[in-house]
Amino acid sequence: MFKKLKSLKSKIKKKVSKGINTKNLKKNIKSKYVPTLKSGAKKAFELGKKGAKAAYAEMERRHKENLAKKAAQKKYEEINPPKKSGGFFTAMAGAAAANVAKNRMSPPICTPLDPDYVVYEMKPLAVGWLIRYGKREGGRITNKASRTISRTNSNIGGKIKVTWS
């Protein structure tokens, strides 16, 4: 192939040097020497060119179609924002919040087993209740103690009975 090109190049140079003074120089070169070089390749080139144009047109059409779909989706999401669903940790946090709410809404009933003891403070915590109690002596409370209880407890040191509602 390389040898053919070299010989063709030399032939063209000879013909061009002879026909420099002619008016139809370009026409002569194109009509006589180019078709011999590209006889089979010219058709393949033209087919490839048509195929490339078709492929490019298809690519442009798909690109425009995708842009139109994205614009429509964006417009839809502006009107109707997507609902985001939580994952595992969101569910766990929701369950913990539900337990805290249930705990605060239903306090335990604490009844002293010994009439000398009294419950003087009950405070809700995140997972249970803080119970403060002590022994009543006259008008004062002595031997103060506190205990954190949850729903599993039913007794505080044998002095106070806890009942959950």
Rosetta constraint file for C-alpha pairs under 8 A:
AtomPair CA 1 CA 5 HARMONIC 6.38 0.50
AtomPair CA 2 CA 6 HARMONIC 6.29 0.50
AtomPair CA 3 CA 7 HARMONIC 6.22 0.50
AtomPair CA 4 CA 8 HARMONIC 6.01 0.50
AtomPair CA 5 CA 9 HARMONIC 6.00 0.50
AtomPair CA 6 CA 10 HARMONIC 6.37 0.50
AtomPair CA 7 CA 11 HARMONIC 6.25 0.50
AtomPair CA 8 CA 12 HARMONIC 6.17 0.50
AtomPair CA 8 CA 33 HARMONIC 7.82 0.50
AtomPair CA 9 CA 13 HARMONIC 6.25 0.50
AtomPair CA 10 CA 14 HARMONIC 6.36 0.50
AtomPair CA 11 CA 15 HARMONIC 6.28 0.50
AtomPair CA 12 CA 16 HARMONIC 5.90 0.50
AtomPair CA 12 CA 29 HARMONIC 7.42 0.50
AtomPair CA 12 CA 33 HARMONIC 7.36 0.50
AtomPair CA 13 CA 17 HARMONIC 6.07 0.50
AtomPair CA 14 CA 18 HARMONIC 6.39 0.50
AtomPair CA 15 CA 19 HARMONIC 6.10 0.50
AtomPair CA 16 CA 20 HARMONIC 5.78 0.50
AtomPair CA 16 CA 25 HARMONIC 7.30 0.50
AtomPair CA 16 CA 29 HARMONIC 7.73 0.50
AtomPair CA 19 CA 25 HARMONIC 6.28 0.50
AtomPair CA 20 CA 25 HARMONIC 6.65 0.50
AtomPair CA 24 CA 28 HARMONIC 6.04 0.50
AtomPair CA 25 CA 29 HARMONIC 6.33 0.50
AtomPair CA 26 CA 30 HARMONIC 6.17 0.50
AtomPair CA 27 CA 31 HARMONIC 5.99 0.50
AtomPair CA 28 CA 32 HARMONIC 5.96 0.50
AtomPair CA 29 CA 33 HARMONIC 5.71 0.50
AtomPair CA 29 CA 34 HARMONIC 7.03 0.50
AtomPair CA 30 CA 34 HARMONIC 5.25 0.50
AtomPair CA 30 CA 35 HARMONIC 7.36 0.50
AtomPair CA 31 CA 35 HARMONIC 6.83 0.50
AtomPair CA 32 CA 36 HARMONIC 7.42 0.50
AtomPair CA 33 CA 37 HARMONIC 6.71 0.50
AtomPair CA 34 CA 38 HARMONIC 6.35 0.50
AtomPair CA 35 CA 39 HARMONIC 5.35 0.50
AtomPair CA 37 CA 41 HARMONIC 7.98 0.50
AtomPair CA 38 CA 42 HARMONIC 4.82 0.50
AtomPair CA 39 CA 43 HARMONIC 7.29 0.50
AtomPair CA 40 CA 44 HARMONIC 6.67 0.50
AtomPair CA 41 CA 45 HARMONIC 5.93 0.50
AtomPair CA 42 CA 46 HARMONIC 6.16 0.50
AtomPair CA 43 CA 47 HARMONIC 6.14 0.50
AtomPair CA 44 CA 48 HARMONIC 5.99 0.50
AtomPair CA 45 CA 49 HARMONIC 5.99 0.50
AtomPair CA 46 CA 50 HARMONIC 6.18 0.50
AtomPair CA 47 CA 51 HARMONIC 6.08 0.50
AtomPair CA 48 CA 52 HARMONIC 5.97 0.50
AtomPair CA 49 CA 53 HARMONIC 6.17 0.50
AtomPair CA 50 CA 54 HARMONIC 6.16 0.50
AtomPair CA 51 CA 55 HARMONIC 6.03 0.50
AtomPair CA 52 CA 56 HARMONIC 6.01 0.50
AtomPair CA 53 CA 57 HARMONIC 6.09 0.50
AtomPair CA 54 CA 58 HARMONIC 6.14 0.50
AtomPair CA 55 CA 59 HARMONIC 6.11 0.50
AtomPair CA 56 CA 60 HARMONIC 6.15 0.50
AtomPair CA 57 CA 61 HARMONIC 6.16 0.50
AtomPair CA 58 CA 62 HARMONIC 6.19 0.50
AtomPair CA 59 CA 63 HARMONIC 6.09 0.50
AtomPair CA 60 CA 64 HARMONIC 6.15 0.50
AtomPair CA 61 CA 65 HARMONIC 6.13 0.50
AtomPair CA 62 CA 66 HARMONIC 6.10 0.50
AtomPair CA 63 CA 67 HARMONIC 6.21 0.50
AtomPair CA 64 CA 68 HARMONIC 6.16 0.50
AtomPair CA 65 CA 69 HARMONIC 6.24 0.50
AtomPair CA 66 CA 70 HARMONIC 6.14 0.50
AtomPair CA 67 CA 71 HARMONIC 6.11 0.50
AtomPair CA 68 CA 72 HARMONIC 6.15 0.50
AtomPair CA 69 CA 73 HARMONIC 6.12 0.50
AtomPair CA 70 CA 74 HARMONIC 6.06 0.50
AtomPair CA 71 CA 75 HARMONIC 6.13 0.50
AtomPair CA 72 CA 76 HARMONIC 6.12 0.50
AtomPair CA 73 CA 77 HARMONIC 6.09 0.50
AtomPair CA 74 CA 78 HARMONIC 6.18 0.50
AtomPair CA 75 CA 79 HARMONIC 6.53 0.50
AtomPair CA 76 CA 80 HARMONIC 5.92 0.50
AtomPair CA 76 CA 81 HARMONIC 7.81 0.50
AtomPair CA 77 CA 81 HARMONIC 4.73 0.50
AtomPair CA 77 CA 82 HARMONIC 6.41 0.50
AtomPair CA 86 CA 90 HARMONIC 5.31 0.50
AtomPair CA 86 CA 91 HARMONIC 6.86 0.50
AtomPair CA 87 CA 91 HARMONIC 6.41 0.50
AtomPair CA 88 CA 92 HARMONIC 6.29 0.50
AtomPair CA 89 CA 93 HARMONIC 6.11 0.50
AtomPair CA 90 CA 94 HARMONIC 6.11 0.50
AtomPair CA 91 CA 95 HARMONIC 6.19 0.50
AtomPair CA 92 CA 96 HARMONIC 6.23 0.50
AtomPair CA 93 CA 97 HARMONIC 6.12 0.50
AtomPair CA 94 CA 98 HARMONIC 6.14 0.50
AtomPair CA 95 CA 99 HARMONIC 6.28 0.50
AtomPair CA 96 CA 100 HARMONIC 6.26 0.50
AtomPair CA 97 CA 101 HARMONIC 6.18 0.50
AtomPair CA 98 CA 102 HARMONIC 6.11 0.50
AtomPair CA 99 CA 103 HARMONIC 5.98 0.50
AtomPair CA 99 CA 127 HARMONIC 7.28 0.50
AtomPair CA 100 CA 104 HARMONIC 6.24 0.50
AtomPair CA 100 CA 125 HARMONIC 7.84 0.50
AtomPair CA 100 CA 126 HARMONIC 5.42 0.50
AtomPair CA 100 CA 127 HARMONIC 6.20 0.50
AtomPair CA 101 CA 105 HARMONIC 6.16 0.50
AtomPair CA 102 CA 106 HARMONIC 6.24 0.50
AtomPair CA 103 CA 107 HARMONIC 6.50 0.50
AtomPair CA 103 CA 124 HARMONIC 7.31 0.50
AtomPair CA 103 CA 126 HARMONIC 7.87 0.50
AtomPair CA 103 CA 127 HARMONIC 7.19 0.50
AtomPair CA 103 CA 128 HARMONIC 6.72 0.50
AtomPair CA 104 CA 124 HARMONIC 6.00 0.50
AtomPair CA 106 CA 164 HARMONIC 7.77 0.50
AtomPair CA 106 CA 165 HARMONIC 6.34 0.50
AtomPair CA 107 CA 124 HARMONIC 7.84 0.50
AtomPair CA 107 CA 129 HARMONIC 7.84 0.50
AtomPair CA 107 CA 164 HARMONIC 7.12 0.50
AtomPair CA 107 CA 165 HARMONIC 7.28 0.50
AtomPair CA 108 CA 162 HARMONIC 6.36 0.50
AtomPair CA 108 CA 163 HARMONIC 5.65 0.50
AtomPair CA 108 CA 164 HARMONIC 4.63 0.50
AtomPair CA 108 CA 165 HARMONIC 6.40 0.50
AtomPair CA 109 CA 162 HARMONIC 5.71 0.50
AtomPair CA 109 CA 163 HARMONIC 5.01 0.50
AtomPair CA 109 CA 164 HARMONIC 6.20 0.50
AtomPair CA 109 CA 165 HARMONIC 7.49 0.50
AtomPair CA 110 CA 119 HARMONIC 7.50 0.50
AtomPair CA 110 CA 160 HARMONIC 6.38 0.50
AtomPair CA 110 CA 161 HARMONIC 5.69 0.50
AtomPair CA 110 CA 162 HARMONIC 4.68 0.50
AtomPair CA 110 CA 163 HARMONIC 6.46 0.50
AtomPair CA 111 CA 160 HARMONIC 5.60 0.50
AtomPair CA 111 CA 161 HARMONIC 5.28 0.50
AtomPair CA 111 CA 162 HARMONIC 6.64 0.50
AtomPair CA 112 CA 117 HARMONIC 6.06 0.50
AtomPair CA 112 CA 118 HARMONIC 6.46 0.50
AtomPair CA 112 CA 119 HARMONIC 7.56 0.50
AtomPair CA 112 CA 159 HARMONIC 5.91 0.50
AtomPair CA 112 CA 160 HARMONIC 4.19 0.50
AtomPair CA 112 CA 161 HARMONIC 6.16 0.50
AtomPair CA 113 CA 117 HARMONIC 7.85 0.50
AtomPair CA 113 CA 158 HARMONIC 7.46 0.50
AtomPair CA 113 CA 159 HARMONIC 5.28 0.50
AtomPair CA 113 CA 160 HARMONIC 5.38 0.50
AtomPair CA 113 CA 161 HARMONIC 6.61 0.50
AtomPair CA 114 CA 159 HARMONIC 6.09 0.50
AtomPair CA 114 CA 160 HARMONIC 7.63 0.50
AtomPair CA 116 CA 135 HARMONIC 5.64 0.50
AtomPair CA 116 CA 136 HARMONIC 5.45 0.50
AtomPair CA 116 CA 137 HARMONIC 7.62 0.50
AtomPair CA 117 CA 133 HARMONIC 7.03 0.50
AtomPair CA 117 CA 134 HARMONIC 5.61 0.50
AtomPair CA 117 CA 135 HARMONIC 4.38 0.50
AtomPair CA 117 CA 136 HARMONIC 5.77 0.50
AtomPair CA 117 CA 159 HARMONIC 7.46 0.50
AtomPair CA 118 CA 133 HARMONIC 5.62 0.50
AtomPair CA 118 CA 134 HARMONIC 5.74 0.50
AtomPair CA 118 CA 135 HARMONIC 6.28 0.50
AtomPair CA 118 CA 136 HARMONIC 6.54 0.50
AtomPair CA 119 CA 131 HARMONIC 7.15 0.50
AtomPair CA 119 CA 132 HARMONIC 5.98 0.50
AtomPair CA 119 CA 133 HARMONIC 4.25 0.50
AtomPair CA 119 CA 134 HARMONIC 6.72 0.50
AtomPair CA 120 CA 132 HARMONIC 5.95 0.50
AtomPair CA 120 CA 133 HARMONIC 5.58 0.50
AtomPair CA 120 CA 134 HARMONIC 7.60 0.50
AtomPair CA 121 CA 130 HARMONIC 7.89 0.50
AtomPair CA 121 CA 131 HARMONIC 5.96 0.50
AtomPair CA 121 CA 132 HARMONIC 5.06 0.50
AtomPair CA 121 CA 133 HARMONIC 7.01 0.50
AtomPair CA 122 CA 129 HARMONIC 6.69 0.50
AtomPair CA 122 CA 130 HARMONIC 5.67 0.50
AtomPair CA 122 CA 131 HARMONIC 4.75 0.50
AtomPair CA 122 CA 132 HARMONIC 6.43 0.50
AtomPair CA 123 CA 129 HARMONIC 5.61 0.50
AtomPair CA 123 CA 130 HARMONIC 5.02 0.50
AtomPair CA 123 CA 131 HARMONIC 6.64 0.50
AtomPair CA 124 CA 128 HARMONIC 6.29 0.50
AtomPair CA 124 CA 129 HARMONIC 4.51 0.50
AtomPair CA 124 CA 130 HARMONIC 6.27 0.50
AtomPair CA 125 CA 129 HARMONIC 5.23 0.50
AtomPair CA 125 CA 130 HARMONIC 6.73 0.50
AtomPair CA 127 CA 150 HARMONIC 6.64 0.50
AtomPair CA 128 CA 148 HARMONIC 6.65 0.50
AtomPair CA 128 CA 149 HARMONIC 5.47 0.50
AtomPair CA 128 CA 150 HARMONIC 4.38 0.50
AtomPair CA 128 CA 151 HARMONIC 7.13 0.50
AtomPair CA 129 CA 148 HARMONIC 5.57 0.50
AtomPair CA 129 CA 149 HARMONIC 5.37 0.50
AtomPair CA 129 CA 150 HARMONIC 6.46 0.50
AtomPair CA 130 CA 146 HARMONIC 6.87 0.50
AtomPair CA 130 CA 147 HARMONIC 5.79 0.50
AtomPair CA 130 CA 148 HARMONIC 4.45 0.50
AtomPair CA 130 CA 149 HARMONIC 6.48 0.50
AtomPair CA 131 CA 146 HARMONIC 5.52 0.50
AtomPair CA 131 CA 147 HARMONIC 5.30 0.50
AtomPair CA 131 CA 148 HARMONIC 6.16 0.50
AtomPair CA 131 CA 149 HARMONIC 7.39 0.50
AtomPair CA 132 CA 144 HARMONIC 7.23 0.50
AtomPair CA 132 CA 145 HARMONIC 5.78 0.50
AtomPair CA 132 CA 146 HARMONIC 4.21 0.50
AtomPair CA 132 CA 147 HARMONIC 6.50 0.50
AtomPair CA 133 CA 144 HARMONIC 5.81 0.50
AtomPair CA 133 CA 145 HARMONIC 5.53 0.50
AtomPair CA 133 CA 146 HARMONIC 6.17 0.50
AtomPair CA 134 CA 141 HARMONIC 5.75 0.50
AtomPair CA 134 CA 142 HARMONIC 5.73 0.50
AtomPair CA 134 CA 143 HARMONIC 5.26 0.50
AtomPair CA 134 CA 144 HARMONIC 4.18 0.50
AtomPair CA 134 CA 145 HARMONIC 5.96 0.50
AtomPair CA 135 CA 141 HARMONIC 5.46 0.50
AtomPair CA 135 CA 142 HARMONIC 5.18 0.50
AtomPair CA 135 CA 143 HARMONIC 5.69 0.50
AtomPair CA 135 CA 144 HARMONIC 6.90 0.50
AtomPair CA 136 CA 140 HARMONIC 6.01 0.50
AtomPair CA 136 CA 141 HARMONIC 4.61 0.50
AtomPair CA 136 CA 142 HARMONIC 6.29 0.50
AtomPair CA 137 CA 141 HARMONIC 6.03 0.50
AtomPair CA 137 CA 142 HARMONIC 6.73 0.50
AtomPair CA 147 CA 156 HARMONIC 7.66 0.50
AtomPair CA 149 CA 153 HARMONIC 6.07 0.50
AtomPair CA 151 CA 164 HARMONIC 6.90 0.50
AtomPair CA 153 CA 162 HARMONIC 7.05 0.50
AtomPair CA 154 CA 161 HARMONIC 6.06 0.50
AtomPair CA 154 CA 162 HARMONIC 4.70 0.50
AtomPair CA 154 CA 163 HARMONIC 6.26 0.50
AtomPair CA 155 CA 159 HARMONIC 7.51 0.50
AtomPair CA 155 CA 160 HARMONIC 5.91 0.50
AtomPair CA 155 CA 161 HARMONIC 4.64 0.50
AtomPair CA 155 CA 162 HARMONIC 5.44 0.50
AtomPair CA 156 CA 160 HARMONIC 5.12 0.50
AtomPair CA 156 CA 161 HARMONIC 6.38 0.50
AtomPair CA 156 CA 162 HARMONIC 7.30 0.50
